[in-house]
Every structure is written in structure tokens, then in C-alpha cells.
């Protein structure tokens, strides 16, 4: 990895790109005349929480904070699976 782009900065850039993607999904949903949250939103949330947990590990955050973030990512993933299986 180049010195000018450390892993923590790369994680920040990926999180920023995911935030832009979420905004785009909301706008696309509204333009399509659909109400509610976009179907892919829970995918993004669970992925962003995993990246946030990685960022916390890189900054030597307390283990309990990392575990809580991973737990929230798991809950978001479980909710995503539930909605996906219910609609299938």
C-alpha cells in the first residue's frame, strides 16, 4: 500500500462512496414514484458497519465497541435476509 494512502484513509473513502450510493438510491427510489427505503439499503448499512468495525480495529478502539459494531452489522444483515426471504 502506498504511504500516501493508508488503510484507514482507504476505508474512509469507501465509506464516503457508500454514503453517495445510499443518497443515489434514495433519489432513484423517489424519482421512480416508490415510497419507503430502497431495497438495497440494508445491504449498504451492514457493509458500512463492517467497514466501521474495521476502522475501529485500526484505531485501537475498545474491543467492546468493535463487538457492538459487529453485532449491529449482524442485526442489519439478519433484517436484510428476513425482508429478502419474505418477499421471495
PAMAR-779597 format. One line per 2 residues: number of its first residue (from 1); for each residue x, z, y of C-alpha. Coordinates in pm, 1 decimal, decimal comma, padded with zeros to 6 digits, m for minus. Example, Ala and Ser with C-alpha at 12.3 -4.5 7.8 and 13.67 -1.06 7.14 Angstrom:
1	01230,0/00780,0/m00450,0; 01367,0/00714,0/m00106,0
END
This chain:
1	00000,0/00000,0/00000,0; 00145,7/m00089,7/00341,7
3	00239,6/00201,5/00564,4; 00007,0/00082,1/00841,7
5	m00294,4/00107,7/00608,6; m00304,4/00440,2/00424,6
7	m00567,6/00501,7/00156,0; m00767,2/00735,3/00381,0
9	m00792,0/00465,1/00650,4; m00898,2/00210,1/00388,9
11	m01175,4/00446,1/00273,3; m01285,6/00479,5/00637,3
13	m01303,9/00100,8/00672,3; m01505,7/00067,5/00352,3
15	m01747,8/00338,8/00469,0; m01786,5/00158,5/00802,2
17	m01860,7/m00168,7/00620,1; m02119,7/00011,6/00407,1
19	m02286,7/00151,2/00721,2; m02304,3/m00200,2/00866,8
21	m02452,7/m00322,3/00538,1; m02717,8/m00047,5/00548,3
23	m02812,9/m00144,7/00904,2; m02837,4/m00508,6/00799,8
25	m03057,1/m00414,4/00501,5; m03295,0/m00219,4/00725,9
27	m03318,9/m00507,7/00974,0; m03375,7/m00759,6/00695,4
29	m03645,7/m00535,6/00547,6; m03825,0/m00513,1/00883,9
31	m03798,0/m00887,4/00951,2; m03948,2/m00956,3/00609,6
33	m04251,0/m00750,3/00708,4; m04188,1/m00488,9/00440,6
35	m04220,4/m00117,9/00506,0; m04013,5/00169,3/00377,8
37	m03648,0/00189,7/00285,2; m03465,9/m00110,0/00138,0
39	m03438,2/m00100,2/m00242,1; m03056,5/m00105,4/m00235,8
41	m03029,3/00192,2/m00001,4; m02982,1/00447,6/m00278,9
43	m02701,5/00233,0/m00423,6; m02525,8/00248,1/m00089,4
45	m02584,1/00619,9/m00046,5; m02445,4/00710,8/m00387,8
47	m02143,7/00485,0/m00337,7; m02078,9/00621,7/00010,6
49	m02094,1/00976,6/m00121,8; m01839,0/00890,4/m00390,2
51	m01609,3/00747,5/m00125,2; m01664,4/01053,3/00091,2
53	m01565,5/01273,9/m00203,7; m01250,2/01065,7/m00241,6
55	m01176,2/01113,6/00126,7; m01226,3/01487,8/00088,7
57	m00981,9/01498,4/m00201,6; m00726,0/01303,3/00002,2
59	m00754,0/01556,4/00285,7; m00720,6/01858,5/00052,9
61	m01072,9/01982,5/00121,6; m01201,4/02281,7/m00075,9
63	m01295,6/02198,8/m00434,1; m01648,5/02330,6/m00382,5
65	m01705,9/02078,7/m00101,3; m01583,1/01795,2/m00322,3
67	m01805,2/01915,1/m00608,5; m02107,5/01937,3/m00379,2
69	m02047,0/01584,9/m00252,1; m02012,4/01452,6/m00606,4
71	m02329,9/01636,8/m00702,2; m02518,9/01472,2/m00416,5
73	m02383,7/01134,3/m00528,1; m02514,2/01206,1/m00877,2
75	m02857,0/01300,8/m00742,9; m02873,1/00981,5/m00536,5
77	m02774,9/00780,5/m00842,7; m03038,2/00956,2/m01057,0
79	m03304,7/00885,7/m00795,7; m03196,4/00522,5/m00784,6
81	m03224,6/00497,1/m01162,7; m03565,7/00658,9/m01158,1
83	m03701,6/00415,6/m00899,3; m03544,8/00118,5/m01078,4
85	m03686,8/00218,8/m01417,9; m04028,3/00295,2/m01272,6
87	m04057,6/m00048,4/m01114,5; m03931,8/m00230,0/m01426,0
END
